[in-house]
Amino acid sequence: MAATIEASNREEQRSFIRFLRSEVVKPIEIHRRMKFQYSDACLSQQQVYEWSSKFANGVTSVEDFPRPGQAQRVNIAAVEAMVIENR
């Protein structure tokens, strides 16, 4: 019996969806396999269907697209270096 994957991130799971989608596996089967592997950390069935549809329509990126009002990620070290430089 295969072991479950304890730690994963969304991008990894989306890559799994993309791979299985390329093998023409149906979304319900993809979710069933993911639920077995990722257990409680698994994406929802709705998310699996949405990403499966995106990949079927030509999307290739597994990253989130920025949304209006979404906080931007900031490199703290770079900001601190700019502050020190401007003193």
Helices and strands as residue ranges (DSSP letters): H 10-22, H 27-38, G 39-41, H 45-56, H 76-85
